[in-house]
Amino acid sequence: MKYIRIFSDEEEETHFEDVEIQQQFVEFAPPAPPVLLSQFISAKRFAFFTFPQGWQGGWHPTPAKQFFFLLSGNLEGTVSDGERRVIGPGSIVLLEDTTGKGHMSGVVGSEDVVAIVVQLSD
């Protein structure tokens, strides 16, 4: 399992990074058989999120360190180093670019983007 990380470097440029989620087999809910589980990450709050068709966000930093779980639709993201990616259903994105130039994002196609956003504890 992987997620996409958007982060700012020391020069306040933003970048994409693909991150592999480490998991191991654990007995999570005995007597059910073991499952693969990652380490837990503390979260502050979560919300359901919809970007309407045609929505475009100019350059902006993320307001908090947060995960986006895309459920439907497609978003195009651009980071300040120039890289662009289209992010679709099933994608997980960790936004950490709370400082610097931030990123641009916008809905691609004719479908609203539906997501869950989970803001992380400090």
JOJO-V825115 format. One record per run of one state. SS is the DSSP state (hx for helix, st for strand, lp for the rest). FROM is the first residue (numbers start at 1). TO is the last residue. Records with the same first field share a line. If there is no record, write none. Layout:
SS: FROM-TO ; FROM-TO
This chain:
lp: 1-1 ; 9-13 ; 21-23 ; 27-34 ; 38-42 ; 52-55 ; 61-65 ; 73-73 ; 80-83 ; 88-91 ; 96-102 ; 109-112 ; 121-122
st: 2-8 ; 14-20 ; 24-26 ; 35-37 ; 43-51 ; 56-60 ; 66-72 ; 74-79 ; 84-87 ; 92-95 ; 103-108 ; 113-120
